């Protein structure tokens, strides 16, 4: 199953991302795709937000349908935006795996949560070893712990540490 998501990740041309910013790698895209899944018909997520494609929520309407190609395009464009959010917020050097984990986290939780998080404060103080635990704290939606979010946060924390996350 992990191989399927890795193959799907290869279909996005990450070279279309802004050359001035650090870019999410295929590994990071693979993680996002694994946990977002691809829904070609709009649905309401765990907190009632209309969603389509790989977690796309902007201007989604009930009954909306898209193609696989449109889902890929939406993700590619949004990743440019989310890479910039991470670049703008983080004040310390990052390895690729760390950047990928933070982009995935921010893609799922939004830039407002990134900017106000203890995780970012800890990271910007250079306490890299504390970041995985901070990543894992964000496993709730609507005040409830969700198994899928717990798994995703565990995968992101492992990726941040440069460890294998694919079996999560």
Secondary structure, DSSP 8 states (H G I E B T S, - for coil): -HHHHHHHHTTS-GGGS-TTS----HHHHHHHHHHH--EEEEEE-TTS-EEEETTB-TT--TT-B--HHHHHHHHHHHHHHHHHHHHHH--S---HHHHHHHHHHHHHH-HHHHHH-HHHHHHHTT-HHHHHHHHHT--EETTEE-HHHHHHHHHHHHHHTT---TT-
